[in-house]
Amino acid sequence: MSNYFSTLAIKIRHFTLFFMQTSDSQGEKFRQIVEKSGLSIAEVARKLDTTRDTVYAWFKKDSLMLKNRIKISKAFNVDMHKIWPDVNDPMLEAYEFTGDHLVDKAIEKNFTKPKQEITPIPYEDYMMVEYVDLSASAGMLGGSNVDVLPDSKKRLVPREFERGNYLVVRVNGDSMTDGTDISIPDGVGVEILVKEHVLENGDKLPIRGNLFVVVSRDGNVFKQIVEHNTELGYIKCHSYNPKYEDYIIPMDDVFQIFIYRKIVGYRPNIPEIR
């Protein structure tokens, strides 16, 4: 008889300890919500977009992940602060309740949502153009059928809606860098989009507000043109970098002129992590 009562006392103590550990647990409070709802476990699983086994597992947990508590609050239309009033979760301050509905809000002090810094652009807003490395090219640029060029010789760039002969060219050197915000970056892989500008007899280049790629007998350069003298037939090229002097190119030596549109490729130098 004494063994019977000893065994019974042990069982009662174990049950009491179990009840004390679980009656106030988040899982137990979730089970109480389910019980009050009158829904079957299968219906609860569908409501929470999970499985029956997961629902049973949540019943047994001392604490539930914040995202699961939010899911439960929304699914059963209950106030999370009332269900788990003793929970001190810093992430919880990123949410507020209006009536019976959970409202997500960012609180800068504890939890600030990241800003959307990247906006996808539809594929149709791009175009494929020929790519040329100015330092490795001589003579006329462009004119190839971009559809048959290898991937290394073409680039996908934001679409320009003005018709014309477009190229992506690689720029090397520091001649267009002066340390101000007008500089064209000096670094590996600087690629710019240009559009060919064809001059008719007597036409002047639109030199104000533009930069140019000039293809001539002496090679290919990317410059600002500060003077186009149609009477004497020359252009004066200017570099942003003050260590380079202005110089003249006779128009008879010029094969092509392209107007700079935008930078389409640039990987800046990235500093080491300290």
CORSULMO-V55006 format. One line per field, one symbol per residue. phi: phi as a letter, one per 20 degrees, with the letter a starting at -180 (. if undefined). psi: psi as a letter, one per 30 degrees, with the letter a starting at -180 (. if undefined). burial: # if it has 16 or more other ideal C-beta (glycine too) atoms within 10 Angstrom, else .. A space follows every 50 residues. Layout:
# CORSULMO-V55006
phi = ???
psi = ???
burial = ???
This chain:
# CORSULMO-V55006
phi = .ffffffffffffffffffffdfdfffffffffffffmeffffffffelb dfgfffffgeefcdfgfffffffffdlceffefcfeeddgfffeccddmd dedebedgfdbdffffdcdfdggfedbecfdcegfdcbmfdnnffffdff gfdbcecgfdeefqedcdcedcndfdccndfefegdafmfcceccfdeee gnfdffffmcdcdddcfepdcdbeeebceffembcdecdffffdefbdcf ffeeebcdefdaedbadffdfffe
psi = eeeeeeeeeeeeeeeeeeeeffegleeeeeeeeeeffglleeeeeeegha leeeeeeeefkekkkeeeeeeeeeeghljefeeifgkijffffgklkjbg kkkkkkjeeejkkkkjfkjkkkefgllklkkkjefgklakkafljfffkl efglkklkkkfklajklkkkkllgfgkgglffkkkjlkgjklklkkjkkl kfkkkifkgllkkkjlefakljlkjfkjjfefhlkkkkkejffklllkkk fffkelkkkkelkfkkjlkklkk.
burial = .....................#..#######.##....#....##.##.. ....#..##....#.#.######.##.#.#..##.......#.##..... .#.........................#####.#......##........ ...##.#.......#######.#####......###...########... ....#.#...######...######..#.....#######........#. #..#.######..#..........
